[in-house]
Amino acid sequence: MDIVIKRPKTTLAALIASSLVFGCVFAKPDMYGNFPVTEKSYSGKKKDSTSYTGQVARHVLHNSLKKLAGKGNGNPNPELKATMMSYYSSKDAGRKIIDPTSKGEFKVKQTMVDEISKGKNLKGKTYKGLVNGFPGQMSGPEVFEFLIDKASSSNKGFDPVTGYNYPQLISKFMMGAVFYSQAVDNYLDEKMGADNKPNNKPYKKGAHYTGKEHSWDEAFGYFGAPAHAMALNAKQAYGIAKRKDVKVADANGDGVVDLKTEMTFAHAYYAADSDKAGTKYMHTIVDAFIKGRQLIRDADGAALTDQQRAQLMSYVKVIKTNWEKVIAEAAFKYAGSCYKDLEKLRTIVESNGNASKAFAAYGKHWGELKGFLMALETSGRSLGEAGVRMNRLVGYGPVLLGGGQVTGIDSEGNFLIGGNRSMGEYQVHMVKLQKLLGDTFKLKARKIDVTGEMDDLLKSLGSSRAAEND
């Protein structure tokens, strides 16, 4: 049966007061959790079949790796590199949670990755295809290992020679190449097949959840929403990721924030960011996840019928479509940020001012833009001509103050810089990119929209050259 959220304005306090607490989940139709065990061969004591702790552990590994990527001092640092690789590719015990951690009254329950789920890494779940948006024709894991090496020897994660901000490039691409890719091109795709992880068999031997139950849970876990997301508005969900309001995050009132169920991670955070501008991505996606999980639960451990699978796949379509929009909205926003940064840089350069601070801000926004665009390539759905145009408009690196841009990587792993594209020309490309993203993905939030500034920009440049080159 479908779940209807009858009171979308229910306050969190009212939700908590009226809920029965079962550990960290609630017996409420607008919560993701407390789905009973339906797997018929299971004879243990577990009562709740909901399980996505492995995905939460990977969110924590990602957050921690992003922090580590900004710890370099500008010199080769084998120890830092080894630590970063531990969070990316190993399954080491004893890894501390570097982020998110407690902040003032915002107390986080877990301090070690293994308290969430043991033996997890990011590399094993990384998109294995070639990444066309990054130089060198590397696979997803190769891109991350390359970026980790460069980040470990950079100065606080930034390289002024290339304009690369490694924490942002690593983070935004990883959110796509691990979380998004695994969810939409594996769990909500292959594993939704009738004979793949069927609902009348355990996910694996001895599991207390069925194949379809756990596949669906894992996809939800990768989205990164707190289990009580339907009771939160966009500002509240966004604030949890910023560790701003423990009362909003602490849904079960135990005084601490449980990263397993109460934290906002990754694309759920960016969905909430867009939703502050009036969209409903977070609630639309989470509602579809809840409805789909309830449908699987209602099958009561039996194989899904064709009709049930068809209904389930309608929820999958809602999730995939809106999740893709969330990533495209973020890319749109950061294209606007880059446009604004370039405007500032042009003014500073023309007045012979010190551009180092403004250039670093530009590099940060470009890293976010590029990481999200690369993420869009990992869904298993070809972007076709639009993908080609996105890569050509942005290139392999931000346009530098002297007009150059990363054009490739040599045989020894050094960046090649060439070309002579002006900052003004690149601003035109950011406008074109926003128009392309907006049209391709039918975007609604469109934060930092600069698409109306093309005519004035071309007039200020005094040339049509920028309009000719995609």
Secondary structure, DSSP 8 states (H G I E B T S, - for coil): -----S-TT--HHHHHHH--EETTEES-TTSS---B---TT--SS--B----HHHHHHHHHHHHHHHHTT--BSS--HHHHHHHHHHHT---TT-B--SS--BTTB-BS--BGGGT-SS--SGGGS--SB-TTSTT--BHHHHHHHHHHHHHTSBTTEETTTTEEHHHHHHHHHIIIIIIHHIIIIITTGGGSTTSS-TTSBSSTT-SSBHHHHHHHHHHHHHT--TTGGGS-HHHHHHHHTT--HHHH-TT-SSSB-TTTS---HHHHHHHHHHTTT--HHHHHHHHHHHHHHHHHHTTTS---HHHHHHHHHHHHHHHHHHHHHHHHHHHHHHHHHHHHHHHHHHHHHTT---HHHHHHHHHHHHHHHHHHHHHTTSSS--HHHHHHHHHHH-SS---TTS-EEEEE-TTS-EEEE----HHHHHHHHHHHHHHHHHHHT-S--TT--GGGHHHHHHHHT-SHHHH--
